[in-house]
Amino acid sequence: MGFPACGLAGREVLTRKREKREGGVTRYLRLWFALGKFGLLREMAFRGNFLARLAVEVLWFGIMLIFYDAIFAQTAGNPVAGWGRYEYYFFVGCYFALGGLIETLFLSNCGEFADLVRSGDLDFYLLKPIDEQFLLTCRDLDWATAPNVLMGAGLMVFALLNMPAWTFDPLLAGLFLALFVCGLGMAYSFLLLLMSTSVWLVRNQSLYELWWLFTTLMRYPREIFRGSWELVGRLFTYVIPIMVATNVPANVMAKRLLDPVLVGYTFAATAALLYLSRKFFRLALRRYRSASS
Amino acid sequence: MSPATNPPDALALPLPPARPFRKYFNIFRASLTERLAYRADFFLSTMLRFLPVLTTILLWHAIYAAAGTGRSLAGYSEDQMIAYLLLVHISRMFSSMPGLAHGIARDIRDGNLKKYLLQPIEMIPYLLSYRVAHKAAYIATSALPYALLFFLCRDYFTLPTDPWIWAGYLVSLLLGFLVGFFFEATIGMLGFWFLQIGSFLYVINTMSFFLSGHMLPLDVLPAGMAEVLKFLPFKYLAYYPATIFLGKVQGEELVWGLVIELAWATAFIVMACWLYRRGLRHYSAYGG
């Protein structure tokens, strides 16, 4: 009596899952929202820790401001690497917001990937009826770093308001937002590439450190690469375009520098990187051999 | 010969040999072996650390270019500034103590502390020998990449000719190690009274990175802030040894500076030991 019914039910479940899978973007957005809410609830269970981590982020932001303020006091306000005081502040704000988004949305998830590979727990994630890349890179939101986005945005607005010649141009603001999203996409792709290598280098505990070292290149205007270092600057602009992620959006908004080649390149490179990193991630998954029994 | 006669024999244990340092030397040796097992991984991450060094140097080139050629900022010429930013890496190599306070607090929290109470071994000397081994391994494995870095950057350096500066530099580094170790140990001892100090440590470490002068020489900061920061012990973790090397503190001032550093080190040693003794009275060995 039970068997045929079970078979039907199972088939039905599978069909339903397939239907839901085809549900597409809205389903993933709903899932992401639910995961984010769950993450926030968990953070709220350890409120003291959450507040301390928040304090560290605010402290870090303050230290950056003191640092750049001291530097511009020393140069008597002269532009550093072609960036005036407030233009530079805008750049710092842009980096802070972008870094904050990456940390909030993806970094802690990607940091755990190496452990999942080593322990074999990755199996459980691969069995879930959902896109593996989404599940592994977006399953948790780290809310403690979310205010960085606000602080970065605040600094950008502050910097713009302090530029005497600046006026609001909706077209430019729209382009900035689009380029900022591209920057996010690029940074995400690099993170995904770096994470995927954990399948081959099983002992890869320091993704956080690797990421921090790598994003050093996002942290400064690319004009600091001068003279004999210009070639290195070009390498990290065109070949491994990590510097583009912050430099192009900040240039467009703060300096109204609209280099059509570089802007076009940013869009193209983002699409290429998102595609390639996904391919590489899937290749890594195919190379994954479950570690546990 | 019967088993029954054994217990009295076992109880009449011979006195421990009169070589108290030997056990700590053995701990040193074992920890060194553990550290060197991951040398390839370690070497790689040390190499990667050069990326921020490069961008920092380039940033400061840009800053000096902005200030006007040949100008010195807060008493530092361009070469001195870059030398300073490289020298703080050496200071931190001695003074940074990753995981020390955290480890102590964890041992207290999960009851592992009792191993020090049951075994004829003291916690602080144990951790000290362990840390010295880690530092020795760290310095040995990173010597090559750092030698390469300093060789590439040799033009920024003017080596001190005065042997007293070299002596003072070495002493300040060793004292920096002690200040760093016992400061962290003191913080770790707070674990006797607070269940969770991890979050507090985050804040302390972030502050220390800035207050120690790791990011930039304290002299570059606004005058009032710099004066205050020079009174705090954090400067011995990065700023102070580097300024000795650059010849910014000399003669009597150098001697007094080192005496004050010694006083801070002593204060933290006393504080860590005192908190440990007080804490033990408070301790109730949770965990299995």
Contacts between the chains, C-beta under 8 A, distances in Angstrom:
chain1	res1	chain2	res2	distance
A	48	B	196	7.0
A	48	B	199	6.2
A	49	B	196	7.1
A	49	B	198	7.0
A	49	B	199	4.8
A	51	B	199	7.6
A	52	B	198	8.0
A	52	B	199	3.0
A	52	B	200	6.6
A	52	B	202	5.7
A	52	B	203	6.1
A	53	B	199	6.7
A	53	B	202	6.4
A	55	B	202	7.9
A	55	B	203	5.8
A	56	B	202	4.7
A	56	B	203	5.8
A	56	B	206	5.1
A	59	B	203	6.6
A	59	B	206	5.2
A	59	B	207	6.8
A	60	B	206	5.9
A	63	B	206	7.4
A	63	B	209	7.8
A	63	B	210	4.7
A	63	B	215	7.3
A	66	B	210	7.7
A	66	B	221	7.1
A	66	B	225	7.9
A	67	B	215	5.9
A	67	B	216	6.5
A	70	B	216	6.9
A	70	B	220	5.3
A	70	B	221	5.2
A	70	B	222	6.8
A	71	B	63	5.7
A	71	B	216	7.9
A	71	B	220	7.6
A	73	B	222	7.2
A	74	B	63	7.1
A	74	B	67	6.1
A	74	B	73	4.5
A	74	B	74	6.7
A	74	B	220	6.3
A	75	B	63	6.2
A	75	B	66	4.2
A	75	B	67	4.6
A	76	B	67	7.2
A	78	B	66	4.3
A	78	B	67	6.7
A	78	B	68	7.7
A	79	B	66	6.1
A	80	B	59	7.8
A	80	B	62	5.1
A	80	B	63	5.4
A	80	B	66	4.6
A	81	B	59	7.8
A	81	B	62	4.0
A	81	B	65	7.9
A	81	B	66	7.5
A	203	B	38	7.6
A	203	B	41	6.3
A	206	B	45	6.3
A	209	B	45	6.5
A	209	B	48	7.9
A	210	B	45	7.9
A	210	B	48	6.8
A	213	B	48	4.8
A	213	B	49	6.7
A	213	B	51	5.2
A	213	B	52	6.5
A	214	B	51	7.4
A	216	B	51	5.1
A	216	B	52	4.6
A	216	B	55	5.2
A	217	B	51	7.2
A	217	B	55	7.0
A	219	B	55	7.0
A	220	B	55	5.4
A	220	B	58	7.4
A	220	B	59	5.6
A	223	B	62	7.2
A	224	B	55	7.0
A	224	B	58	4.2
A	224	B	59	5.4
A	224	B	61	7.2
A	224	B	62	4.7
A	225	B	58	6.2
A	226	B	58	7.5
A	226	B	61	7.4
A	226	B	62	7.5
A	229	B	54	8.0
A	229	B	58	6.2
A	232	B	54	7.9
